[in-house]
Amino acid sequence: MNTQVRVTLRILDRADKEILELPRVVKGAVYEFQSKFRADPNHPSLRFKQLKGGSRLYSARVGHDHRALLLHVGGGDYLLVSVKDRKEVYDDLDRYAYEINRVTGGIEVVDLAAVGDSVVGRVLGKAEPRTGTSPRFTSADPAIPEQGGGLFRHVDDAMLLQLGVAEPLLPSIRKLTTEDQLLQFVDCVPQLTSDVLMALHDGKTVDEVMEIVTAPVAAPEPVDTTDYAAAVARPSTPVTSDDEALRAILAESFARWQVFLHPTQRKLADNTYNGPARISGGPGTGKTIVALHRALHLAIDLPAGTTGRPILLTTFNRNLAADLRTRLLELAGPEHTARVEIVNIDSLAARVVSDADDSRRSTIGQEAEIREWKAMLLELGETRFSAEFLAAEWSQVILGQVLGSRADYFRARRPGRGRQLTRQDRDVVWQLTERFTKRLADQNVWTWQQVAERAAELEIARADRATAASSDSATEQSGPGTRYRYQHVIVDEAQDLSPAHWKLLRAMVAPSVNDMFLVGDTHQRIYDNVVSLGSLGVNIRGRSHKLTLSYRTTRQILKLALQLLHGESYDNLDDGTEDLAGYRSLLSGGEPELVPHVTWDDEQRTISAQVRAWLGDAQPGAVTQTGGRIAVCVPTRALAADVLATLTADGVEAVEIGSDGPAASAGANAVHVGTMHRFKGLEYRQLIIAAASQGYIPRGFLDRIQDTDPHRYDRERKKDRSLLFVAATRARDALVITYHGNASPFLPTQL
């Protein structure tokens, strides 16, 4: 009986980018090709053939004018590495080498155009790689070229290889003498080589690069540089199944970097943690993508027979929660997404309270709360504390830590509150908050923070019942509310959650392996919530990791964004400090522009002209998946209304970003306009930050409290700086900042 070897076809991450750029009809041909190839690679229409005898490279026909280049991994396993016009595909044979990295063990593509003719003979297909395992090297290794000078003269070749640099690139690395040369070079070399060189150039020591860049992606076992079957199975070879990748590519509904993870990100998403873990990193480093892949990984690993939605994915903003739901569905598909509860934290708290309490109160926002505090203090003639201070103390400390008595408040820590309180002060504050709580109750209203506190109380009681039930199997099976709600909790934008939110989440999942996974960046904190996770039962010590490579924005925009934070200090959610050291981008683009104006009317004319110029240069399919193509970001809703009116009058389709994101009815190329708070989690190819003027950024009222309430002044000013930082890092390719009158003091004096 004739048995056919089962054929598998996987796709190298590099190939999907090529496919994405192909015309739609050719994409359809690629999809048809993969189906035919999997069924029968020897089908006559595919013209499947081995190239340059003895080579691992094969070609196959894709439609009439295109060819697929495939790497034979072993047996019936193939890797799609390129799809090109039939006139170009054979040029790849002399340009690219597909080699196994001796440190990561993954397959990487080496562009030999970057290394010169002297090493073209090493291209896979003219000679098989050397046999053996070489996880570490010494300077006596005959394969190591002589060390030269240039930018990296302080690091010898042996050490570069230990760090994971691709060996064929060593001669060219020694020729790099300027930063411009380096930036051009890293654009066409494997990812790990690029990461290592950029980290060294940024001033990191060899030991620091080994720890931050290399160690997270190093293979745990010795690497055989001839075993392609083992290489393609490692996380360091970024591949995916043919169906998964092509569905996304053909739909054009998910950006490439949102489908595939850098090996460092993959390791974090798939790791096993003995407790809560936290991933930090600057904007665009892929934290949210790691969280989404984490959700998928945990959903796949759920025990057989698990019912319901045992995984929680939550964040602070409603529009971000909606975006997470859409993106997880794209990534994981409906089956796995159905196992994940995706909801913003306040909605979750409200549901917990609604399910347990008969009382129904209206919920008021922060502005209404402050008005009530002011009215009460005026009635009492109380002047020792401001309404804003009391609101924050009540919200962040008393409600945030679910403190049930004055004695608890006297003992409570107050991280991030600034102003010191004596025991007598605390007694006064406690009495005022009790009076304020009764005032709201008499009006049958409460705040969102009260809802979170009540939900936390209910869940803590439920957790206590679950702990008691664990020793009594009969109770566990029959008692009401005797199980934890979730097996795993994932939090996006962790820096925005309050202490009460963390108390709630901690009580929703049993302390265990892989219980909580948090991603966030305190440099992007735009609310008042400052926490110490350890004091709230969320112990991340020893399980914190940092992402430093930005995939969103260019080096030029990133440089400006970092300047906006100059002089500020930021916490790490756990009583320590955090910075963006090593935060970098491999993308290059134009310099940001800073455009002054005399009046707001003048500025609006510039905004409209710039938007119309960008629209005139638009390319089809340029809309991003987590925002749009062009946006205008302003400090206030009144300014947003002005910009919308101006653009509309000039014939530009524009839409405001609301609490749930841009209106669904807006066209794909509509210009998005909104306040800085609305831009959290979004990204745009081209962005204008308008009215970046003193009095708007930071807000003008802060000058009035600088002397009377210096702690609040510093806190609010820091929030405004973070808002501007968040706005600037939404831009991918182009950023224009306009202002009228005096520029914001946060802006650099020159770009």
Secondary structure, DSSP 8 states (H G I E B T S, - for coil): -------EEEEEHHHHHHHHTS-HHHHHHHHHHHHHHHH-TT-GGG--EESTTT-SEEEEEETTTEEEEEEEEETTEEEEEEEEETTTTTHHHHHEEEEE-TTT--EEEEEGGGT-GGGGGGSTTTS----SB-SS--TT-TTS-----STTTTS-HHHHHHHT--GGGHHHHTT--SHHHHHHHHTTS-HHHHHHHHHHHTT--HHHHIIIIIGGGS-SS--BTT-HHHHHHSTTS-EEEHHHHHHHHHHT-S-HHHHS--HHHHHHHH---SS-EEEEE-TTSSHHHHHHHHHHHHHHTS-TT--S--EEEEES-HHHHHHHHHHHHHHHHHHHHTTEEEEEHHHHHHHHHHHH-----EEE-HHHHHHHHHHHHHHHT--SS-HHHHHHIIIIIIITTT--SHHHHHH---TT--S---HHHHHHHHHHHHHHHHHHHHTTEEEHHHHHHHHHHHHHHHHHHHHHHTT-HHHHHHSTT-S-SBSEEEESSGGG--HHHHHHHHHHB-SSTT-EEEEE-GGG--SS----GGGGT---TT-EEEE-EESSS-HHHHHHHHHHTTT--EE-SSSSEE--TT-EE-------EEEEESSHHHHHHHHHHHHHHHHHT--TT---SSEEEEEEEESSHHHHHHHHHHHHHTT--EEEEETTEE-TTS-TT-EEEEEGGGGTT-EEEEEEE---BTBTTTBTTHHHHTTT-HHHHHHHHHHHHHHHHHHHTTEEEEEEEEEESSB-TTS-S--
